[in-house]
Amino acid sequence: MTQSRTPRPGRRVRGSTTGRPVMAALDLLGRRWLLRLLWELRNGPLGARALLECCDGLSSSVFYQRLNDMTHAGLIEKTSDGTYALTQLGSDLGVALRPLDGWAKRWANKS
């Protein structure tokens, strides 16, 4: 996937012709497997093989598309040793998602 197809604020995205930042973020985060990959990187860098193994059922083509999406969005970076790590922006997103994790756990306990 090319950089031009990665949702960005200020550009037309799914659900918004204006590309409002929240709509661009929802388009990006709504891509299949993206949040899972970010979640797996929350505890530190992982190599491509280890990261792909964390996501049973994820095809390698979609995997590399998502890595590309996340890199172009500034959420992850490839380190000098070849692993993938969250950037500060990616870490900030993880912090923002923690309340959702708490809600999901409460929801699971109600089911």
Backbone torsions as a table, in degrees:
resi	resn	phi	psi	omega
1	MET	NA	139.4	-176.9
2	THR	-90.4	162.4	-179.5
3	GLN	-59.3	-36.0	-176.5
4	SER	-64.8	-20.4	179.8
5	ARG	-93.3	-7.5	176.9
6	THR	-75.5	125.8	179.8
7	PRO	-56.1	135.7	178.9
8	ARG	-139.5	142.1	175.4
9	PRO	-57.0	142.0	178.7
10	GLY	89.6	-7.0	176.8
11	ARG	-116.6	153.3	177.3
12	ARG	-56.2	131.7	177.5
13	VAL	-134.9	171.2	176.4
14	ARG	-58.1	125.6	176.6
15	GLY	89.6	-2.5	-178.5
16	SER	-155.8	120.4	175.9
17	THR	-78.1	-20.5	-178.4
18	THR	-90.0	-18.3	-178.9
19	GLY	69.9	36.2	176.0
20	ARG	-51.0	142.8	-175.5
21	PRO	-51.6	-43.5	-179.0
22	VAL	-65.7	-35.2	179.3
23	MET	-70.6	-38.9	176.8
24	ALA	-63.8	-41.6	178.5
25	ALA	-63.7	-43.6	179.3
26	LEU	-64.3	-37.9	176.9
27	ASP	-62.9	-47.6	-179.9
28	LEU	-62.5	-50.3	-175.6
29	LEU	-70.9	-19.5	178.7
30	GLY	-81.8	-2.8	179.0
31	ARG	-72.3	135.7	-177.6
32	ARG	-49.6	129.6	174.5
33	TRP	76.9	-11.0	-174.8
34	LEU	-61.5	-49.4	-179.6
35	LEU	-63.8	-36.8	178.5
36	ARG	-62.4	-43.9	178.9
37	LEU	-63.5	-42.8	176.6
38	LEU	-60.4	-42.9	-179.9
39	TRP	-60.1	-41.8	-178.9
40	GLU	-67.2	-24.0	179.7
41	LEU	-88.4	0.1	-173.9
42	ARG	-63.8	-27.7	-177.4
43	ASN	-96.2	3.1	177.9
44	GLY	136.8	172.0	-176.1
45	PRO	-61.9	149.4	175.5
46	LEU	-138.0	149.1	172.7
47	GLY	-75.4	162.9	-177.7
48	ALA	-57.1	-45.5	-178.0
49	ARG	-62.7	-46.0	179.8
50	ALA	-64.5	-40.1	180.0
51	LEU	-66.2	-43.2	178.6
52	LEU	-64.6	-37.9	179.1
53	GLU	-65.4	-26.0	177.9
54	CYS	-69.4	-18.2	-171.9
55	CYS	-117.5	74.5	-179.7
56	ASP	-54.6	125.2	178.3
57	GLY	98.6	-6.4	179.4
58	LEU	-83.4	125.2	178.9
59	SER	-75.6	153.1	-178.8
60	SER	-65.9	-32.2	179.8
61	SER	-67.6	-43.4	177.4
62	VAL	-68.1	-38.5	177.9
63	PHE	-54.4	-51.7	-177.9
64	TYR	-70.7	-29.4	173.5
65	GLN	-63.6	-43.8	-178.7
66	ARG	-68.1	-39.9	175.7
67	LEU	-58.7	-41.8	178.0
68	ASN	-63.2	-46.4	177.8
69	ASP	-56.8	-48.1	-176.3
70	MET	-68.2	-35.6	177.3
71	THR	-66.6	-48.0	-179.9
72	HIS	-65.6	-27.6	178.0
73	ALA	-82.6	-7.2	178.8
74	GLY	82.5	17.5	-178.2
75	LEU	-88.9	-30.3	179.3
76	ILE	-134.4	165.3	174.4
77	GLU	-142.7	153.8	173.9
78	LYS	-91.2	124.4	-175.8
79	THR	-81.7	171.4	-178.9
80	SER	-63.1	-24.8	177.9
81	ASP	-91.5	8.4	174.4
82	GLY	87.8	3.4	177.4
83	THR	-89.7	168.2	176.8
84	TYR	-107.5	135.0	-177.7
85	ALA	-137.0	151.4	174.3
86	LEU	-68.0	140.5	169.4
87	THR	-81.7	179.1	176.0
88	GLN	-60.9	-40.2	178.5
89	LEU	-63.2	-40.4	176.9
90	GLY	-65.5	-39.8	176.7
91	SER	-64.7	-40.4	177.5
92	ASP	-61.0	-38.8	177.5
93	LEU	-64.0	-40.4	176.9
94	GLY	-58.6	-41.6	177.2
95	VAL	-63.3	-42.0	179.9
96	ALA	-64.9	-28.3	-178.0
97	LEU	-85.7	-12.7	-179.0
98	ARG	-56.9	-40.9	176.3
99	PRO	-61.7	-33.1	177.0
100	LEU	-66.1	-38.6	176.6
101	ASP	-62.4	-43.2	176.9
102	GLY	-61.8	-43.6	177.9
103	TRP	-61.6	-43.8	-179.0
104	ALA	-61.5	-37.4	178.7
105	LYS	-68.0	-40.8	176.2
106	ARG	-64.0	-41.3	178.6
107	TRP	-61.9	-43.0	179.9
108	ALA	-62.1	-37.4	-179.5
109	ASN	-70.9	-23.3	178.3
110	LYS	-82.8	-20.1	-175.6
111	SER	-79.8	NA	NA
